[in-house]
Amino acid sequence: LQETMEDIDKNGDGFIDLEEYIGDMYSQDGDADEPEWVKTEREQFVEFRDKNRDGKMDKEETKDWILPSDYDHAEAEARHLVYESDQDKDGKLTREEIVDKSDLFVGSQATDFGEALVRHDE
């Protein structure tokens, strides 16, 4: 949280305002029109990120943004691995499907970056 605040809070006031929030993801570079996803992010900030509607995110609001309490990281990573590896889309992974996408599994937190793979015979 501290690292995120220090990185995004450009004016050093201890808060992340809308422009700092957008500026972390998008640099206008002279473009007159913003892409649609930037407009959506602006709406997200106003509607969901800035919960107390004071025009900026405090530490608690920033924490809810980067570490949402209702988000299960392990489940999301497991779903991602199955989605990317399940070639026949049967909802199950075969040994061949895992081996074919071994780089995905070795790079995953779900396998402790490959450590869990070397502890099994399969």
Buried (B, 14 or more C-beta within 10 A) or exposed (E): EEEBBEEBBEEEEEBBBBEBBBBBEBEEEEEEEBEEEBEEBBEEBEEEBBEEEEEBBBBEBBBBBEEEEEEEEEEEBEEEBBEEBBEEEEEEBEEEBBEEBEEBBEEBEBBEEEEEBEEEEE
